[in-house]
Amino acid sequence: MPIYEYTCKSCKNRFEKLVKTMSSTTSVKCPECGSDETARNLSVFAVASETKSSSSSEPGMCGRCGAPGPCGMN
């Protein structure tokens, strides 16, 4: 089940809710005030990765495939 972020139009509370399907027409109630006047927010996610520092003698990374050396797709 996906988690969606909502904002209550009455009290402006922001909250998350597990929803069974993306196309669910069931109204989502605010946990603070109980209002069903809520709006689904556009959610974004972040991805982080650890990188090791490279020495200046190693070739740079390709911007498209991430492989070492110059990109042959240019």
C-alpha positions in Angstrom: 0.0 0.0 0.0 1.4 3.4 -0.9 1.8 6.2 1.6 0.3 9.6 0.5 0.8 13.0 2.1 -2.3 15.1 2.7 -3.1 18.6 3.9 -6.3 19.4 5.7 -8.1 22.4 4.1 -9.7 23.3 7.5 -6.9 23.3 10.0 -3.9 23.1 7.6 -2.5 20.0 9.3 -0.1 17.9 7.2 -0.2 14.2 7.6 0.5 10.8 5.9 -2.0 8.1 5.2 -1.7 4.5 3.9 -4.2 4.2 1.0 -5.2 0.8 -0.6 -5.2 2.0 -4.2 -4.0 5.1 -6.1 -7.5 5.5 -7.6 -9.3 5.3 -4.2 -12.3 7.7 -4.1 -12.7 7.2 -0.3 -12.3 10.6 1.5 -9.4 10.8 3.9 -10.2 12.4 7.2 -7.8 14.7 9.1 -6.5 13.1 12.3 -6.4 16.5 14.0 -9.8 17.9 13.4 -11.7 15.1 11.7 -12.5 17.1 8.6 -12.8 15.2 5.3 -11.8 18.4 3.4 -8.3 17.2 2.6 -6.1 17.4 -0.4 -3.4 15.0 -1.6 0.0 16.7 -1.8 2.5 16.1 -4.6 5.2 14.0 -2.9 8.8 13.8 -3.8 11.5 11.4 -2.6 15.2 11.7 -2.1 17.9 9.2 -2.9 21.2 9.4 -1.2 24.3 7.3 -2.0 27.7 7.1 -0.5 30.6 7.9 -2.8 34.3 7.3 -2.3 36.6 10.0 -3.2 38.6 9.3 -6.4 42.2 10.3 -7.0 43.1 12.7 -9.9 44.8 9.8 -11.8 41.5 7.9 -12.2 39.3 8.7 -15.2 36.1 10.6 -14.6 32.7 9.0 -14.3 30.4 8.9 -17.3 27.3 11.1 -16.7 25.0 8.7 -18.4 25.9 5.2 -17.4 28.2 5.8 -14.4 31.0 3.7 -15.8 34.6 4.9 -15.5 36.2 6.7 -18.5 34.8 8.9 -21.2 31.3 8.3 -22.5 31.1 6.6 -25.9 27.5 7.7 -26.3 28.3 11.4 -27.2 
